[in-house]
Amino acid sequence: MPYTADNLVFRSRRGLESGVVNRVTAGDAGWKDLSAEIRTIQSGARWKGETGLSEAVIVLLGGRCSVTSNRGTWNEIGRRRNVFDGMPWALYLPKATTFEVAALDDHLELAYGSAPTGGAERAPRLVTPRDVRVEVRGGHNNTRQINSIIPPGFDCDRLVCVEVYTPSGNWSSYPPHKHDVHREENGTLIEADLEELYCYKMSRPEGWALQRIYTEDRSTDASVVAKDGDIVLVPEGYHPVCTGYGYDCYYLNFLAGSAQSLACTDDPEHAWVKETWTATDPRVPMVTLEMEKPVAP
């Protein structure tokens, strides 16, 4: 289907359905695989789900919970109050998993991403802040922080999940890059064909970021305003981001496609900017392992 500024962004619908902040299914997106939702759960309440024929990852955006399942139990996971308050906790769940999430405080917010898998059944895995690789990428006002939650090489079939922090006024996902064609050269993967979702959080609720999604032939060329709780689709093309001055931007990326990879191609018109990165923004990293909080007695 043709992609426009109207159908590339799914607006936060907090309060329209109990607990659901936003949700995008593969059918909603008009593609094959990737689905995601963001939801809140009040203290003492529970959310039940099942992965079915998909593999999934639960990322705690804020708050603490316990998870019980037919694959195991994980007690008192999560520490940060919100995404700007610390490093992530996450739980990878394989296909054919039934689970129940129990909120342990009043500000539990989580993201759930999933994609169908036909591969071998994997083991569940708790991802703690110490498991997350932190990368500072770019330079100057193109500096950002990437936290790899489900990186390439993780013992799963198809999912990739990273979170990205972009300080006020900075650019991210830049120079523009794409991953919409599966290309290999001499057995080496050069670019994967990936569906991608950007799940946005802003440091202040009135904040916003701009994201452009465009293809080389401009058959898709749209610019969207992304606000707190919005989910933006990246079905094809290049997709840079810039956050407004005064507002730190966070987005959680879920990806799935032809390979469990982040192999991409830079827009050749703008790849030269990498040569100008001689220093990094001192505001990055924005969250660190030192921010991890002990469990209250």
N, C-alpha and C positions, 0 to 999 in steps of 0.2 A: 504494500500500500504506500501511497505517497506520504512522506513525513513532513510535518509543518510544526510551527511553534505551538500550535494548539494541541496536537496529539503526541508531542514528544515529552510533555511534562504532565505528571499526575499530581494534582494539588493535595496538600494535607487536608484530611477530612476529619480531624480530631473532633470527637464528640458526636459524629453522625452515626457511628456504630460503636457499641460498647467495647472499649479497649482498643479499637483500631484507629491508629493515626493515619496510616496510608497503606494501600495494597495494590500491587500490580501482578496480575497473572500473565503467563505466556500468551494466553488468548487475548487479554487486554492489550498487550504490547504488539500483537500481530506478528510474533515470531514463534520459534519452535520450542524453546527450552526453559528459559530463566524466569523465575517468579520470586517475588519478595514482598514482605510486609513489615510494617513497624507498628508495635502495639505497646500499650501501657497496661500494667496489672497492679491493682491496689493491694496493700498489705493484707495478708490472709486469704486473698483470692488465688484462684488457680486457672491455668490455661492448659487444655488438653489438645494434643495433636498427634498426627502420624505422618511419617515420611512417605509411605506407600512405595511406589516404584522410583522414588527420587532419593538423592542424598541431600543433606541440608546442613546448614550451620546457623546456630543461634549466637548472635553477638550482643552482649550486654552493653547498651548505651549508657545506662545509669542504674544504680541500685543493686540490690543483692537478691539472690533466689536460690532455691534448691530444685534439682531436676531428678525425677524418678522415671525409669523407663524399663522396657524389657531387655535393655542392653546394660543396665547398671544404674547406679545412683550417685549423684554429685551434690554434696551439701555445701551450703553457704558460699556460693561462687559469686564473684563480682565485688568491687570495692568502690569504684568511682561514682560520684553523685551524678555526673553528666559527662559528656565526651571531652569537655575541656578540663576535667578534674583529675585525669589520670589515664593509665594504659588499659587496654581492653582485656576482658575475659571472654572466651567463646567456647562453644561446644559443638564439635562435628558429630553428626548423626548419620549412619548409613541407611540404606533403604530398608524397608520392613521394620522400622522402629516406631513403637508407640511411646509417647512421653507425656509427662505432666510437669508444668512449671509452676512452682509455688512462690509467690512474692514474699519477701522477708522484710520489706519496708515500703513506704508509701510512694516512693518515686522510682519504681522499677519500670524501665523502658528498654525494650529489646528490638532487635531486627532479626528477621528470619528469611534466609535466602535458600532456594532449592532449585535443583535441575534433575531431570530424569537421568537414570544411569542404567546401562545394560551390562556394566562390568561386574567383576567379582565383588562379593560383599566385603566391605572393609570393617575395621574395628572402630568403635566410637573413640573420640579423643577430646579431652579437656585441654584447651589452650589457655595458659596463664600469661600474665604480663612478661614473665621471664622467658617464655617461648617465642615472644614476638620480636622479630628483627626490625630495628628502627633504621631508616635511611633518610638522610638529609640530601635532597636532590635540588639541582638548579643553582642559581646564584642571584645576588642582589634582590630586586623585587620580583624575581622568578623563583625564589627559594620556597620550598615546602617540605613537609615531613610525611614520610610514608611508613605506616606500620603494617607489616605483613602478617596477617592472621592465618589465612590459608594460602600460602604462597605456592608457586610452581614447585613440584617435587614433594608436596605434602601427600601423605598416603590416603588419597581419595581418587575418584575417577575423573571428574570433570570440573568441579568447582574451584574458583579462585576468589579470595576475599582479602581486600586491603582497605585500610582507612587512611585518609589524607587530610592533613592540617595545612591550611593556607592563611598566613597572617593578613590582617587588614591591609587592603590595597594591593596585594600581590597577585601574580598570575600563577596558575597551576595547570597540570596536564599540558605543559608547554615546553618546547615548541609543539604545535599541534601534531598529534600522531593518530594513526588508525590501525585497526585490526579487523578487517572485514573480508580478507581473502586468505585462504590457506596456501602458503608458498613454502617450498623447500628447495634448497640448492645443495646438491651433493650430500643428501641425507641430513642436512642441518635445517631446522625450522627457522625460517626468516620472518614469517608473519602468520599468526593464527587467525581464524575466522571466529570472532567472539561476539556474543551478545553481552551488553553491559548495562548495569543500572547504577545511577548515582543517587544515593540517599542522603539528603542534605540536612545539616544542623548548623545553626548560626549562633554566635556568642551572645547575641541579643535578639529577641524575638522579631524585632522590626527589620533586622538585617536582610540582605539579599546578595546574590552573586549573579553574574552573567555567564551563560554558557552558549557557545556557538557549535552547531553540528553541521558539517558541510562535507560534500564529496568533491572530488577533483573536477568532475564535469558540472558541478553545481545543480545536479538534479535534486539533491537535498542541500538546502542552505537556509538554516533557521537559527535565530538567536532567541534564547528563552531567559526569563527572569526566574531564578530558583530561590525559593524562600524556605524558612525553617519547616521541616517536615515534608517537603516536596520530594518526589522521585522523578528523575529525568532519564529517559531512554537514550541509549546510544546503539542503534541498530546497524549503523554503517558510518563511514566517514571519519573525519578529524573532529576533535571535540575539546578545545581549550576552555579554560575557566578563568574568570577574574572576579575577585571579591571586592565589594565596595569599601571605601575608606571608613574606618571606624568599626568594622565588623570582621572578626575572625571567622573563617569558614571551615567547616568540617564536612567531608562526605565519605560515606561508606560505599565502596564499590563491590558489587557482586558480578562475577563474570563466568560464562560457560560457553563452550563451543567446540571447535574441531580439535582442540588439544588443551591439556591442563598446563597452560602457558600464558605469559604476558607478551609474547613476541609481537612486535609492532613495527610500523614504518612511519618515520617522521615526514611531515609535509616538506618536500625538497625546497620550497620557496622560503621556508623559515628555519630550517635546520641549522643555519649558520649561527644563530644566536647562542648555541652551546659554546662557541669559541669565545664569547664575551664574559663567561662566568669566571671572574677572578676572585670573588669573595662571596660569602653567604650572609644572609640576613641574620643578625644576632638574636632575633626573636625565636629562631628555630634551633633546636626542637622545642615544641610547645608543650608536650607532655613527655614525662620521663618515668623510668622505673622508680626513681627516688620519691615519686608522689604516691606510691602504693601505700595503702592504709592498712593497719592491723585490724583484725576482726574484733569488734567490741565484745567485752566479756558479758 
